[in-house]
Amino acid sequence: MQWLEPWEPVRTSMDEDYLAGWEAELARETGPGHPLYRTPAKLIARRFDCDDALYELEDGRVAWVHLTWIQRQERDPRWPATVIYPSLEDWEREGLAADHADWIA
């Protein structure tokens, strides 16, 4: 996969504490009614210009998430904002492509 700005992969460039911090924040923010509540998720990429992150789920889907960094459970299950894609390829075609087009515009 070719990563395009403003996204960057994190699995090879960041240490385990960094990855664990983003994964823990996702777990803290999600509550009952949120699609990722109690769902194991592994950080695989993030936008370097904002708090958007891409997580891989155990079943092969990926989730784009805009973390709020509230450091506690959100009361509204619409937060953190989340879009789940069937695969990394689907996100690459839809999410990454749109973000990159906006970035270079």
All heavy atoms as an XYZ file, in Angstrom:
880
protein
N       0.842     -1.184      0.000
C       0.000      0.000      0.000
C       0.882      1.240      0.000
O       1.889      1.293      0.707
C      -0.899     -0.014      1.236
C      -1.607      1.270      1.453
S      -2.795      1.167      2.797
C      -3.274      2.849      2.777
N       0.468      2.244     -0.753
C       1.185      3.510     -0.776
C       0.452      4.519      0.110
O      -0.696      4.875     -0.155
C       1.281      4.056     -2.198
C       2.022      5.363     -2.263
C       2.077      5.939     -3.662
O       1.554      5.367     -4.603
N       2.708      7.077     -3.799
N       1.102      4.962      1.177
C       0.517      5.944      2.072
C       0.682      7.324      1.460
O       1.757      7.669      0.977
C       1.184      5.887      3.438
C       0.889      4.600      4.133
C       1.655      3.475      4.131
C      -0.271      4.293      4.889
N       1.046      2.491      4.856
C      -0.144      2.965      5.334
C      -1.406      5.005      5.241
C      -1.096      2.346      6.115
C      -2.368      4.388      6.020
C      -2.213      3.065      6.446
N      -0.387      8.093      1.479
C      -0.376      9.442      0.927
C      -0.585     10.461      2.036
O      -1.277     10.191      3.011
C      -1.494      9.585     -0.116
C      -1.474      8.582     -1.272
C      -2.737      8.733     -2.111
C      -0.224      8.750     -2.116
N       0.021     11.634      1.868
C      -0.184     12.714      2.842
C      -1.663     13.053      2.920
O      -2.346     13.004      1.907
C       0.599     13.953      2.422
C       2.081     13.774      2.521
C       2.840     15.026      2.125
O       2.338     15.804      1.285
O       3.926     15.228      2.666
N      -2.174     13.310      4.064
C      -1.510     13.564      5.331
C      -1.431     12.348      6.261
O      -1.280     12.502      7.464
C      -2.375     14.660      5.937
C      -3.758     14.312      5.484
C      -3.570     13.755      4.091
N      -1.556     11.142      5.718
C      -1.519      9.932      6.542
C      -0.110      9.362      6.593
O       0.651      9.476      5.631
C      -2.477      8.882      5.987
C      -3.899      9.204      6.290
C      -4.754      9.942      5.529
C      -4.621      8.839      7.453
N      -5.971     10.049      6.151
C      -5.915      9.380      7.337
C      -4.305      8.109      8.588
C      -6.889      9.202      8.309
C      -5.274      7.929      9.552
C      -6.558      8.477      9.410
N       0.210      8.721      7.717
C       1.486      8.036      7.859
C       1.285      6.748      8.653
O       0.521      6.720      9.620
C       2.518      8.925      8.542
C       2.135      9.351      9.951
C       3.131     10.335     10.567
O       4.171     10.614      9.960
O       2.844     10.817     11.668
N       1.947      5.666      8.222
C       1.869      4.425      8.997
C       2.643      4.591     10.299
O       3.602      5.364     10.364
C       2.536      3.397      8.077
C       3.478      4.199      7.244
C       2.834      5.554      7.065
N       2.235      3.875     11.324
C       2.893      4.034     12.625
C       3.506      2.746     13.179
O       4.279      2.810     14.127
C       1.931      4.633     13.677
C       1.490      6.017     13.280
C       0.743      3.716     13.907
N       3.193      1.610     12.636
C       3.652      0.354     13.227
C       5.171      0.232     13.207
O       5.751     -0.358     14.105
C       3.042     -0.859     12.513
C       1.548     -0.982     12.570
C       0.903     -0.948     13.894
N       1.291     -1.937     14.859
C       0.836     -1.950     16.110
N      -0.024     -1.040     16.514
N       1.221     -2.859     16.945
N       5.833      0.792     12.220
C       7.292      0.657     12.138
C       8.028      1.906     12.605
O       9.219      1.856     12.866
C       7.730      0.329     10.702
O       7.274      1.362      9.825
C       7.181     -1.011     10.255
N       7.318      3.013     12.720
C       8.007      4.263     13.050
C       7.829      4.721     14.502
O       8.567      5.583     14.958
C       7.531      5.381     12.119
O       6.140      5.604     12.277
N       6.868      4.176     15.201
C       6.603      4.611     16.574
C       6.855      3.464     17.552
O       6.687      2.297     17.220
C       5.151      5.084     16.715
C       4.793      6.234     15.817
S       5.798      7.682     16.206
C       5.171      8.850     15.032
N       7.211      3.823     18.789
C       7.489      2.784     19.777
C       6.191      2.246     20.377
O       5.102      2.797     20.174
C       8.450      3.273     20.848
C       7.899      4.404     21.705
O       6.673      4.479     21.923
O       8.704      5.213     22.188
N       6.322      1.178     21.119
C       5.158      0.489     21.690
C       4.357      1.382     22.636
O       3.133      1.289     22.690
C       5.585     -0.800     22.396
C       6.005     -1.897     21.449
C       4.890     -2.340     20.503
O       3.725     -2.477     20.934
O       5.181     -2.531     19.312
N       5.010      2.250     23.378
C       4.292      3.143     24.290
C       3.389      4.101     23.526
O       2.268      4.386     23.947
C       5.262      3.938     25.163
C       5.947      3.075     26.209
O       5.422      1.988     26.529
O       7.011      3.497     26.698
N       3.876      4.618     22.411
C       3.084      5.513     21.568
C       1.839      4.785     21.056
O       0.725      5.288     21.166
C       3.942      6.005     20.410
C       3.217      6.918     19.454
C       3.192      8.294     19.667
C       2.559      6.418     18.330
C       2.536      9.139     18.796
C       1.901      7.266     17.451
C       1.894      8.623     17.686
O       1.243      9.463     16.819
N       2.045      3.605     20.496
C       0.927      2.818     19.964
C      -0.067      2.483     21.071
O      -1.282      2.648     20.896
C       1.449      1.534     19.317
C       2.457      1.706     18.183
C       3.007      0.357     17.760
C       1.849      2.447     17.012
N       0.438      2.048     22.207
C      -0.430      1.685     23.332
C      -1.225      2.882     23.827
O      -2.389      2.736     24.218
C       0.399      1.087     24.466
N      -0.629      4.068     23.803
C      -1.336      5.267     24.246
C      -2.542      5.577     23.379
O      -3.626      5.891     23.891
N      -2.376      5.490     22.070
C      -3.502      5.749     21.158
C      -4.562      4.658     21.263
O      -5.759      4.928     21.196
C      -3.002      5.874     19.720
C      -2.382      7.199     19.418
C      -1.188      7.673     19.886
C      -2.935      8.227     18.607
N      -0.966      8.932     19.394
C      -2.009      9.300     18.607
C      -4.102      8.352     17.874
C      -2.237     10.480     17.908
C      -4.323      9.522     17.165
C      -3.399     10.570     17.192
N      -4.134      3.427     21.442
C      -5.086      2.321     21.582
C      -5.842      2.425     22.903
O      -7.060      2.193     22.958
C      -4.343      0.991     21.442
C      -3.827      0.797     20.020
C      -2.746     -0.265     19.871
O      -2.405     -0.941     20.877
O      -2.237     -0.410     18.742
N      -5.166      2.816     23.958
C      -5.823      2.985     25.254
C      -6.807      4.144     25.228
O      -7.893      4.059     25.814
C      -4.775      3.201     26.349
N      -6.455      5.226     24.545
C      -7.373      6.367     24.473
C      -8.649      5.981     23.735
O      -9.751      6.355     24.144
C      -6.714      7.575     23.802
C      -7.581      8.809     23.785
C      -7.970      9.330     25.163
O      -7.301      9.012     26.172
O      -8.968     10.071     25.248
N      -8.531      5.210     22.666
C      -9.730      4.732     21.964
C     -10.594      3.913     22.911
O     -11.809      4.126     22.983
C      -9.351      3.908     20.737
C     -10.521      3.265     20.003
C     -11.455      4.318     19.412
C     -10.018      2.315     18.924
N     -10.004      3.006     23.648
C     -10.772      2.171     24.583
C     -11.431      3.022     25.669
O     -12.580      2.759     26.053
C      -9.857      1.118     25.213
N     -10.741      4.048     26.161
C     -11.315      4.929     27.193
C     -12.509      5.711     26.668
O     -13.492      5.904     27.368
C     -10.264      5.935     27.679
C      -9.512      5.543     28.892
C      -8.710      6.695     29.461
N      -7.707      7.225     28.550
C      -6.473      6.751     28.416
N      -6.082      5.730     29.140
N      -5.629      7.310     27.573
N     -12.402      6.225     25.450
C     -13.432      7.121     24.912
C     -14.708      6.401     24.505
O     -15.781      6.991     24.532
C     -12.881      7.893     23.717
C     -11.839      8.916     24.094
C     -11.354      9.733     22.913
O     -12.053      9.803     21.877
O     -10.264     10.329     23.032
N     -14.624      5.147     24.107
C     -15.810      4.448     23.620
C     -16.618      3.875     24.774
O     -16.061      3.369     25.747
C     -15.434      3.324     22.636
O     -14.554      2.406     23.282
C     -14.784      3.883     21.383
N     -17.935      3.985     24.644
C     -18.831      3.458     25.664
C     -19.968      2.682     25.031
O     -20.015      2.498     23.804
N     -20.908      2.238     25.845
C     -22.059      1.496     25.322
C     -22.736      2.265     24.178
O     -22.932      3.471     24.260
C     -22.980      1.372     26.532
C     -22.062      1.460     27.712
C     -20.986      2.432     27.293
N     -23.044      1.552     23.118
C     -23.686      2.156     21.958
C     -22.706      2.587     20.878
O     -23.106      2.807     19.737
N     -21.430      2.705     21.219
C     -20.428      3.058     20.204
C     -20.043      1.783     19.458
O     -19.907      0.722     20.057
C     -19.189      3.685     20.858
C     -18.247      4.268     19.865
N     -17.328      3.499     19.186
C     -18.102      5.531     19.408
C     -16.650      4.269     18.359
N     -17.109      5.512     18.476
N     -19.850      1.863     18.132
C     -19.548      0.645     17.366
C     -18.232     -0.036     17.741
O     -18.059     -1.210     17.444
C     -19.521      1.122     15.910
C     -19.390      2.597     15.971
C     -19.988      3.038     17.275
N     -17.328      0.659     18.417
C     -16.057      0.044     18.808
C     -15.965     -0.257     20.304
O     -14.899     -0.630     20.787
C     -14.888      0.947     18.392
C     -14.718      1.141     16.889
C     -13.544      2.061     16.603
C     -14.550     -0.194     16.171
N     -17.070     -0.124     21.002
C     -17.069     -0.391     22.439
C     -16.606     -1.820     22.710
O     -17.153     -2.774     22.154
C     -18.465     -0.160     23.011
C     -18.580     -0.363     24.502
C     -17.767      0.329     25.389
C     -19.526     -1.232     25.016
C     -17.884      0.158     26.762
C     -19.665     -1.408     26.388
C     -18.834     -0.710     27.252
O     -18.959     -0.878     28.619
N     -15.565     -1.939     23.520
C     -14.979     -3.223     23.900
C     -14.488     -4.042     22.700
O     -14.462     -5.275     22.749
C     -15.943     -4.031     24.746
C     -16.224     -3.372     26.080
C     -17.019     -4.249     26.988
N     -17.172     -3.601     28.293
C     -18.037     -3.984     29.191
N     -18.831     -5.013     28.963
N     -18.113     -3.340     30.341
N     -14.094     -3.356     21.652
C     -13.568     -4.015     20.460
C     -12.056     -3.816     20.412
O     -11.591     -2.680     20.358
C     -14.202     -3.421     19.184
O     -15.617     -3.589     19.247
C     -13.665     -4.092     17.936
N     -11.283     -4.900     20.435
C      -9.834     -4.747     20.320
C      -9.478     -4.068     18.986
O     -10.005     -4.428     17.934
C      -9.306     -6.179     20.357
C     -10.395     -6.967     21.022
C     -11.677     -6.294     20.606
N      -8.608     -3.077     19.062
C      -8.230     -2.328     17.866
C      -6.754     -1.967     17.953
O      -6.266     -1.541     19.003
C      -9.082     -1.067     17.752
N      -6.056     -2.151     16.835
C      -4.623     -1.894     16.773
C      -4.377     -0.677     15.875
O      -4.813     -0.652     14.721
C      -3.924     -3.131     16.206
C      -2.429     -3.017     16.100
C      -1.789     -4.342     15.732
C      -2.082     -4.695     14.296
N      -1.296     -5.842     13.824
N      -3.697      0.328     16.419
C      -3.374      1.515     15.640
C      -2.425      1.145     14.511
O      -1.384      0.529     14.743
C      -2.719      2.575     16.541
C      -2.317      3.876     15.845
C      -3.552      4.670     15.422
C      -1.434      4.713     16.763
N      -2.788      1.540     13.272
C      -1.896      1.256     12.146
C      -1.440      2.521     11.428
O      -0.420      2.513     10.754
C      -2.520      0.266     11.140
C      -3.855      0.762     10.597
C      -2.655     -1.115     11.778
C      -4.435     -0.106      9.485
N      -2.191      3.621     11.564
C      -1.805      4.863     10.890
C      -2.511      6.029     11.556
O      -3.491      5.854     12.270
C      -2.168      4.806      9.410
N      -1.973      7.224     11.269
C      -2.641      8.430     11.756
C      -2.324      9.568     10.820
O      -1.351      9.541     10.085
C      -2.231      8.759     13.174
C      -0.782      9.141     13.353
C      -0.524      9.692     14.716
N      -1.268     10.916     14.891
C      -0.731     12.122     15.016
N       0.563     12.267     15.005
N      -1.484     13.188     15.149
N      -3.203     10.576     10.867
C      -2.940     11.809     10.139
C      -1.982     12.644     10.962
O      -2.166     12.774     12.163
C      -4.229     12.596      9.920
C      -5.078     12.051      8.804
C      -6.264     12.932      8.545
N      -5.861     14.248      8.066
C      -6.567     14.970      7.198
N      -7.693     14.499      6.718
N      -6.148     16.161      6.823
N      -0.977     13.211     10.332
C      -0.019     14.007     11.098
C      -0.495     15.428     11.341
O       0.152     16.180     12.059
C       1.374     13.999     10.460
C       1.433     14.427      9.021
C       1.269     15.739      8.633
C       1.695     13.476      8.047
C       1.344     16.117      7.312
C       1.780     13.848      6.713
C       1.609     15.171      6.346
N      -1.660     15.806     10.794
C      -2.153     17.176     10.971
C      -3.354     17.285     11.907
O      -3.864     18.379     12.124
C      -2.500     17.788      9.614
C      -3.647     17.069      8.924
O      -3.842     15.855      9.150
O      -4.359     17.712      8.147
N      -3.831     16.175     12.451
C      -4.997     16.211     13.342
C      -5.059     14.932     14.164
O      -4.125     14.144     14.150
C      -6.286     16.438     12.545
S      -6.726     15.086     11.439
N      -6.158     14.708     14.844
C      -6.300     13.554     15.729
C      -7.046     12.386     15.085
O      -7.681     11.594     15.774
C      -7.027     13.968     17.019
C      -6.186     14.923     17.846
O      -4.949     14.776     17.834
O      -6.756     15.810     18.492
N      -6.960     12.269     13.772
C      -7.556     11.139     13.071
C      -6.602      9.957     13.098
O      -5.386     10.120     12.918
C      -7.862     11.493     11.622
C      -8.991     12.493     11.473
O      -9.566     12.911     12.494
O      -9.293     12.862     10.329
N      -7.160      8.791     13.326
C      -6.357      7.576     13.405
C      -7.047      6.449     12.662
O      -8.270      6.461     12.483
C      -6.139      7.195     14.869
N      -6.259      5.488     12.239
C      -6.788      4.312     11.567
C      -6.423      3.091     12.394
O      -5.247      2.895     12.739
C      -6.203      4.190     10.155
C      -6.860      3.152      9.266
C      -8.296      3.569      8.919
C      -6.054      2.949      7.997
N      -7.431      2.309     12.741
C      -7.244      1.119     13.572
C      -7.639     -0.119     12.795
O      -8.643     -0.124     12.070
C      -8.122      1.196     14.818
C      -7.716      2.280     15.778
C      -8.217      3.571     15.661
C      -6.826      2.015     16.807
C      -7.847      4.567     16.547
C      -6.446      3.004     17.709
C      -6.959      4.277     17.572
O      -6.592      5.269     18.442
N      -6.874     -1.171     12.982
C      -7.201     -2.470     12.406
C      -7.972     -3.267     13.452
O      -7.550     -3.352     14.612
C      -5.918     -3.203     12.031
C      -6.167     -4.562     11.420
C      -4.865     -5.258     11.054
O      -3.858     -5.092     11.783
O      -4.872     -5.969     10.049
N      -9.094     -3.840     13.033
C      -9.904     -4.662     13.928
C      -9.565     -6.131     13.709
O      -9.042     -6.504     12.649
C     -11.388     -4.390     13.686
C     -11.797     -2.908     13.712
C     -13.289     -2.759     13.466
C     -11.377     -2.240     15.010
N      -9.856     -6.964     14.662
C      -9.475     -8.382     14.598
C     -10.068     -9.125     13.407
O      -9.486    -10.087     12.925
C      -9.870     -9.094     15.888
C      -9.022     -8.690     17.077
C      -9.409     -9.433     18.343
O     -10.603     -9.775     18.516
O      -8.507     -9.652     19.169
N     -11.208     -8.680     12.907
C     -11.868     -9.378     11.810
C     -11.432     -8.876     10.428
O     -12.016     -9.251      9.409
C     -13.392     -9.293     11.949
C     -13.921     -7.869     11.914
O     -13.130     -6.921     11.680
O     -15.138     -7.693     12.123
N     -10.422     -8.007     10.378
C      -9.911     -7.516      9.097
C     -10.472     -6.180      8.664
O      -9.958     -5.567      7.727
N     -11.520     -5.720      9.329
C     -12.041     -4.391      9.007
C     -11.087     -3.347      9.562
O     -10.230     -3.650     10.388
C     -13.434     -4.199      9.609
C     -14.484     -5.136      9.053
C     -15.823     -4.945      9.730
N     -15.678     -5.178     11.178
C     -16.494     -4.689     12.107
N     -17.523     -3.930     11.764
N     -16.288     -4.952     13.383
N     -11.240     -2.114      9.091
C     -10.472     -1.003      9.653
C     -11.438      0.096     10.042
O     -12.510      0.242      9.450
C      -9.395     -0.462      8.676
C      -8.333     -1.505      8.404
C     -10.000      0.047      7.404
N     -11.029      0.862     11.040
C     -11.884      1.936     11.542
C     -11.123      3.256     11.506
O     -10.036      3.356     12.090
C     -12.343      1.625     12.963
N     -11.694      4.230     10.810
C     -11.195      5.605     10.886
C     -11.854      6.201     12.125
O     -13.067      6.089     12.308
C     -11.590      6.391      9.644
C     -11.448      7.871      9.852
C     -10.333      8.614      9.636
C     -12.440      8.776     10.357
N     -10.571      9.929      9.973
C     -11.868     10.050     10.425
C     -13.758      8.633     10.774
C     -12.553     11.180     10.878
C     -14.438      9.745     11.231
C     -13.848     11.000     11.269
N     -11.051      6.828     12.985
C     -11.562      7.391     14.235
C     -10.970      8.781     14.441
O      -9.765      8.978     14.267
C     -11.195      6.497     15.442
C     -11.726      7.091     16.736
C     -11.719      5.078     15.251
N     -11.831      9.725     14.820
C     -11.364     11.040     15.240
C     -11.453     11.086     16.757
O     -12.527     11.265     17.320
C     -12.189     12.170     14.626
C     -11.721     13.521     15.087
N     -10.636     14.147     14.509
C     -12.138     14.332     16.082
C     -10.428     15.306     15.133
N     -11.329     15.431     16.090
N     -10.318     10.863     17.412
C     -10.289     10.871     18.877
C     -10.537     12.277     19.413
O     -10.163     13.265     18.790
C      -8.942     10.364     19.380
C      -8.642      8.892     19.109
C      -7.226      8.558     19.539
C      -9.638      7.990     19.807
N     -11.156     12.340     20.590
C     -11.413     13.631     21.226
C     -10.372     13.954     22.295
O     -10.281     15.092     22.733
C     -12.809     13.655     21.876
O     -12.850     12.664     22.908
C     -13.896     13.398     20.853
N      -9.639     12.966     22.748
C      -8.635     13.108     23.803
C      -9.235     13.674     25.092
O      -8.609     14.410     25.832
C      -7.425     13.928     23.334
C      -6.668     13.169     22.296
C      -6.770     13.329     20.937
C      -5.763     12.088     22.500
N      -5.978     12.411     20.295
C      -5.344     11.648     21.226
C      -5.270     11.457     23.631
C      -4.449     10.593     21.058
C      -4.368     10.410     23.457
C      -3.972      9.991     22.182
N     -10.476     13.256     25.351
C     -11.154     13.662     26.583
C     -10.618     12.866     27.783
O     -10.834     13.228     28.915
C     -12.680     13.505     26.411
C     -13.434     14.245     27.491
C     -13.078     12.043     26.353
C     -14.926     14.347     27.241
N      -9.960     11.759     27.510
C      -9.341     10.879     28.498
C     -10.336     10.257     29.465
O     -10.003      9.948     30.613
C      -8.192     11.589     29.209
C      -7.156     12.020     28.216
C      -5.821     12.316     28.825
O      -5.602     12.187     30.013
N      -4.896     12.713     27.976
N     -11.541     10.096     28.968
C     -12.579      9.366     29.699
C     -13.641      8.958     28.679
O     -13.598      9.369     27.528
C     -13.178     10.202     30.828
C     -13.874     11.456     30.377
C     -14.471     12.219     31.568
N     -14.759     13.589     31.228
C     -15.775     13.992     30.470
N     -16.613     13.128     29.950
N     -15.959     15.276     30.230
N     -14.591      8.191     29.137
C     -15.641      7.723     28.247
C     -16.520      8.885     27.792
O     -16.959      9.707     28.597
C     -16.485      6.677     28.970
C     -17.445      5.935     28.075
C     -18.159      4.865     28.865
O     -19.179      5.129     29.485
N     -17.593      3.667     28.881
N     -16.759      8.957     26.497
C     -17.684      9.947     25.950
C     -19.109      9.580     26.367
O     -19.467      8.411     26.409
C     -17.588      9.981     24.420
C     -16.313     10.597     23.887
C     -16.313     12.107     23.981
O     -17.345     12.702     24.351
O     -15.261     12.702     23.693
N     -19.906     10.584     26.651
C     -21.305     10.338     27.031
C     -22.174     10.046     25.817
O     -23.154      9.317     25.910
C     -21.859     11.535     27.783
C     -21.219     11.698     29.129
C     -21.821     12.835     29.887
N     -21.159     12.944     31.188
C     -21.221     13.985     31.949
N     -21.921     15.040     31.570
N     -20.596     13.998     33.097
N     -21.833     10.636     24.703
C     -22.589     10.481     23.462
C     -21.925      9.397     22.619
O     -20.760      9.527     22.257
C     -22.589     11.820     22.711
C     -23.451     11.829     21.471
O     -23.698     10.747     20.887
O     -23.859     12.923     21.062
N     -22.642      8.310     22.288
C     -22.026      7.212     21.532
C     -21.625      7.585     20.103
O     -20.987      6.786     19.425
C     -23.082      6.110     21.559
C     -24.362      6.809     21.815
C     -24.027      8.020     22.639
N     -21.960      8.798     19.663
C     -21.494      9.235     18.339
C     -20.026      9.651     18.377
O     -19.423      9.869     17.330
C     -22.348     10.394     17.825
C     -23.796      9.981     17.535
C     -24.612     11.155     17.136
N     -24.751     12.029     18.303
C     -25.416     13.178     18.312
N     -25.991     13.612     17.224
N     -25.505     13.895     19.417
N     -19.471      9.746     19.602
C     -18.066     10.140     19.772
C     -17.295      9.026     20.446
O     -17.836      8.370     21.316
C     -17.973     11.431     20.585
C     -18.535     12.566     19.812
C     -19.793     13.106     19.946
C     -17.917     13.272     18.743
N     -19.960     14.115     19.039
C     -18.821     14.238     18.284
C     -16.670     13.198     18.135
C     -18.526     15.107     17.241
C     -16.365     14.053     17.098
C     -17.298     15.001     16.671
N     -16.077      8.812     20.074
C     -15.388      9.509     19.010
C     -15.990      9.154     17.641
O     -16.451      8.023     17.434
C     -13.947      9.019     19.119
C     -14.045      7.687     19.789
C     -15.237      7.767     20.695
N     -15.973     10.149     16.755
C     -16.495      9.930     15.401
C     -15.760      8.742     14.782
O     -14.537      8.628     14.902
C     -16.305     11.177     14.553
N     -16.520      7.866     14.135
C     -15.955      6.611     13.625
C     -16.635      6.214     12.327
O     -17.851      6.320     12.205
C     -16.157      5.484     14.661
O     -15.514      5.855     15.880
C     -15.612      4.162     14.182
N     -15.839      5.741     11.390
C     -16.352      5.104     10.175
C     -15.611      3.781     10.040
O     -14.379      3.750     10.072
C     -16.125      5.966      8.919
C     -16.613      5.230      7.668
C     -16.809      7.318      9.052
N     -16.366      2.709      9.899
C     -15.762      1.383      9.757
C     -15.825      0.967      8.292
O     -16.883      1.047      7.661
C     -16.461      0.357     10.667
C     -16.294      0.789     12.131
C     -15.890     -1.043     10.434
C     -17.016     -0.082     13.127
N     -14.688      0.528      7.775
C     -14.572      0.084      6.388
C     -14.378     -1.428      6.376
O     -13.732     -1.981      7.277
C     -13.369      0.752      5.717
C     -13.530      2.243      5.567
C     -13.144      3.108      6.575
C     -14.084      2.789      4.406
C     -13.303      4.482      6.443
C     -14.234      4.161      4.261
C     -13.842      4.995      5.281
O     -14.000      6.357      5.155
N     -14.910     -2.113      5.359
C     -14.782     -3.573      5.298
C     -13.337     -4.064      5.238
O     -13.040     -5.169      5.682
C     -15.529     -3.959      4.020
C     -16.427     -2.801      3.715
C     -15.745     -1.587      4.275
N     -12.449     -3.239      4.673
C     -11.056     -3.658      4.533
C     -10.160     -2.432      4.400
O     -10.641     -1.317      4.151
C     -10.885     -4.528      3.289
O     -11.082     -3.739      2.123
N      -8.864     -2.659      4.526
C      -7.894     -1.587      4.325
C      -7.966     -1.067      2.892
O      -7.849      0.133      2.655
C      -6.482     -2.086      4.648
C      -5.354     -1.064      4.555
C      -5.584      0.108      5.506
C      -4.016     -1.729      4.836
N      -8.212     -1.943      1.957
C      -8.325     -1.544      0.558
C      -9.514     -0.615      0.336
O      -9.423      0.353     -0.423
C      -8.429     -2.780     -0.359
C      -7.169     -3.612     -0.414
C      -6.956     -4.503      0.827
O      -7.943     -4.798      1.555
O      -5.793     -4.876      1.084
N     -10.628     -0.897      1.000
C     -11.798     -0.012      0.894
C     -11.490      1.364      1.474
O     -11.837      2.385      0.892
C     -13.015     -0.620      1.602
C     -13.588     -1.793      0.849
O     -13.956     -1.622     -0.329
O     -13.663     -2.876      1.445
N     -10.812      1.399      2.633
C     -10.450      2.687      3.218
C      -9.463      3.426      2.309
O      -9.584      4.633      2.125
C      -9.836      2.502      4.610
C      -9.333      3.800      5.137
C     -10.067      4.787      5.717
C      -7.997      4.281      5.077
N      -9.257      5.859      6.025
C      -7.979      5.572      5.639
C      -6.800      3.744      4.598
C      -6.818      6.324      5.747
C      -5.638      4.493      4.702
C      -5.664      5.776      5.275
N      -8.506      2.699      1.741
C      -7.524      3.324      0.853
C      -8.227      4.004     -0.330
O      -7.918      5.129     -0.687
C      -6.537      2.266      0.350
C      -5.469      2.815     -0.565
C      -4.511      1.734     -1.048
O      -4.766      0.527     -0.849
O      -3.487      2.106     -1.643
N      -9.191      3.322     -0.898
C      -9.918      3.824     -2.069
C     -10.849      4.986     -1.704
O     -10.971      5.951     -2.456
C     -10.712      2.670     -2.686
C     -11.328      2.955     -4.016
C     -11.966      1.719     -4.653
N     -12.771      0.916     -3.739
C     -12.388     -0.256     -3.227
N     -11.221     -0.772     -3.494
N     -13.192     -0.926     -2.416
N     -11.475      4.920     -0.539
C     -12.472      5.930     -0.164
C     -11.923      6.994      0.783
O     -11.992      8.175      0.499
C     -13.682      5.235      0.472
C     -14.380      4.276     -0.473
C     -15.389      3.392      0.225
O     -15.924      3.809      1.281
O     -15.633      2.281     -0.262
N     -11.376      6.587      1.912
C     -10.916      7.529      2.923
C      -9.596      8.188      2.594
O      -9.477      9.416      2.590
N      -8.583      7.386      2.311
C      -7.257      7.922      2.011
C      -7.288      8.793      0.770
O      -6.729      9.891      0.760
C      -6.241      6.788      1.851
C      -4.820      7.184      1.456
C      -4.190      8.069      2.527
C      -3.972      5.951      1.197
N      -7.947      8.319     -0.262
C      -7.999      9.089     -1.514
C      -8.655     10.452     -1.305
O      -8.151     11.471     -1.789
C      -8.750      8.284     -2.584
N      -9.750     10.494     -0.561
C     -10.443     11.766     -0.307
C      -9.596     12.699      0.550
O      -9.494     13.900      0.269
C     -11.792     11.503      0.353
N      -8.968     12.157      1.588
C      -8.123     12.982      2.452
C      -6.938     13.554      1.683
O      -6.573     14.712      1.845
C      -7.627     12.189      3.653
C      -8.708     11.936      4.689
O      -9.799     12.539      4.579
O      -8.465     11.132      5.609
N      -6.340     12.746      0.826
C      -5.192     13.222      0.048
C      -5.621     14.290     -0.949
O      -4.930     15.304     -1.116
C      -4.508     12.052     -0.672
C      -3.311     12.466     -1.450
N      -2.172     12.935     -0.852
C      -3.072     12.476     -2.781
C      -1.277     13.230     -1.782
N      -1.803     12.965     -2.952
N      -6.751     14.097     -1.594
C      -7.250     15.105     -2.545
C      -7.489     16.440     -1.848
O      -7.138     17.495     -2.378
C      -8.531     14.602     -3.220
N      -8.068     16.404     -0.650
C      -8.266     17.643      0.124
C      -6.927     18.249      0.519
O      -6.771     19.466      0.517
C      -9.081     17.364      1.389
C     -10.548     17.115      1.110
O     -11.018     17.446     -0.010
O     -11.230     16.594      2.006
N      -5.972     17.413      0.870
C      -4.661     17.871      1.331
C      -3.922     18.648      0.235
O      -3.316     19.688      0.496
C      -3.843     16.683      1.796
C      -2.471     17.024      2.250
C      -1.301     16.889      1.547
C      -2.096     17.550      3.519
N      -0.247     17.307      2.299
C      -0.701     17.728      3.516
C      -2.810     17.908      4.663
C       0.005     18.223      4.598
C      -2.114     18.416      5.746
C      -0.729     18.563      5.711
N      -3.977     18.146     -0.993
C      -3.217     18.775     -2.069
C      -3.983     19.904     -2.751
O      -3.407     20.635     -3.550
C      -2.729     17.749     -3.108
C      -3.890     17.034     -3.784
C      -1.779     16.748     -2.462
C      -3.501     16.135     -4.934
N      -5.257     20.047     -2.433
C      -6.078     21.083     -3.089
C      -5.709     22.480     -2.628
O      -5.188     22.728     -1.604
C      -7.549     20.829     -2.808
